[in-house]
Amino acid sequence: MSMPDTKSNDDLEAAWRTLAEQTRTGVLLTLRNGHPFGSHVPFLLAVDWSRVYLHLSRLALHTQHLLEDARVSLFLAEPDKPGKNPLARQRINLQGTASILLPTEMAYESVKQRYLAKFPQSHMMFDFSDFALWELRMENAHLVLGFGQAYQACSTTPGQWQHQKPDKKS
């Protein structure tokens, strides 16, 4: 029996940051009639994974879902490459709740400027009345760096990762 991978928290922080830098879009999972609904969305991370920002149109189905049920998940995955085992791709799944970041909120202008720096082509969409910045307050993270290398963290201590232990309930 092999021992679990014992990466340091610093190594894990560097790994998820590298993963986030490699990906410009993620899969936003909302609830539609009680079932998961996935959409590809550009994202902006705050200082850590516990806050994520999206610029969404009210006309999009995923936004309509968020207005009905704020529970959300954002899934990021390492880009697929020929020759790499797809099951060994690095990935992170974030879970939490979403709300509109109002222009009157203190963080709004800073988030908007950072978002535009990352996605300059979205500048004119900030003038469209149906678009809004959304803040996803993530509560949990599940990071997979390869086989047997799964870690969990919570937003109260986002830099503290725990090696995933098998669930004995199943």
N, C-alpha and C positions, 0 to 999 in steps of 0.2 A: 504494500500500500504506500503510495507516495504522500509526502508531506505537502500541506497547502503552501502555495507560493506566499512568501513573507516579504512583500515589498514594503518599503517605508511609506509613510503618509506623504512625504515630499515627492517620492517617485510616482505615487498615484496621482497627486495633484498635477505633476508635470505631464503624466500620460493623458488625463482627461483634457487638460488645456491644449495639448498637441492635437488631440482628436477634434476638439471644437474648432481649432484654427484650420484644420484640413477640410472642414465642411462648412459650406455657406448656407445650406438649407437642411432642414430636418423634417421629420414627419410629425405633424401636429395631430394628436388623437383627441377627438371630442366625442360626445355621446349624441347619437341620433336615434331617437325612439328606443333608448336603452341599449343600443349596440355601438361598438367602436366605429368611428369614421375617421379615416386618415386623409390628410392633405399635406402637400409639400409646401413649406413656408421658409422664407429667409428669416434668420433670427440674429439677435444681438444678445450676448451674455453680459451680465453685470460683472462685478469683481469676482464673484464665485458663481457656481451653478445654481444657487438658490433664487436668482432673479434672471428672467429671460424676457426680452422685449420683442414684440412682433408689431408690424404695421399692417393692419387688416382692413379689408373693405366690409362694410355692413352687408353688402349684397352677396358675399360669399357664404356658402352653406356652413362652413366651420364657424364663422362669426355668429350666424343665427343660432347655432347650437350652443355657443358660449353664452349668449344672452339668456338662454333657457336653463343651462346647467354649467356652472363655472368650473367643474372638475375637468382636468386636462392632463395630458401626458405629451412630452416632446421626446422623440427618439432620434438620436444622432448615430450614424455609423461610419466607420472608416470606408473610404471609397474602395469599391471592388476592383481587383486587379487580376488579370489572367495568371493562372498558376498558383494563386493563393487559395487555400481552403476557405470557402465562404463562411463556414461555421466558426472559423477562428478569427474572423474580423473583429476588430475592437469596436465597442459600442457603449452608449450610455442611454439609459431610459430615466427621464425625470418626470415626477408626478407632483401635481399640486392644483392650484386654483388660479383662475384668470380674472382680471378686471381691467376696465379701461383706465389708462393713465390720462387724466384730464390735463389740458393745456395750462390750467391754473395751478397745478401741482408743482412743487419746487424742483423736482427731478426732471420734469418734462423737457425743458429746453436742452439740457445736457444730454439726455437720452436721444432726443431728436438729432442733435448735431453728431453724436457718435454713430447713429444709425445711417445718417446721410454720408458720413465719411466711409462707412463700410459698403453702402449701397447707393452711390450717387445717382444712379438712374431712377431712383424712386422720389427724387426731389419734387417733381410736379404733382405726385400723388398726395403730398402733404397739403396741397391746395384743394383737393377734392373733398367735398363735404361728407362723403360716405366712408372715408378712411379715418382710422383712429389708431393711436399707439395703444397697445395692450401690454400690461405687466403680468407675467406669469410668476406667481410666488410658489416656487417649488419646495416641496416638503421632504421628498425622498429622492435619492439617486441610486441607481443600480448600474455599476460600471463593470464591463466584461473586457478583459485584456487578452483573452485567449482561453484555451481549455484549462479548467481548474483555477482560473484567475478571475473570479467574480467577487466584487466588493460592494458594500452598501454604505451609505452615509445619510444623515438626516440634516435638515436645515438649521437645527439648533447648534450643531457642530459640523459645518460643511467640510472642513478640512480633516476630519477624523474618519478614516475609512476602516471598515471591519470586513475581514474575509467572510464571504457568505458561507454559512453552515447549512448543510442539507436540512430541509424541513422534515421533521420526523412525523408530522401529522398525516402525510399522504401514504 
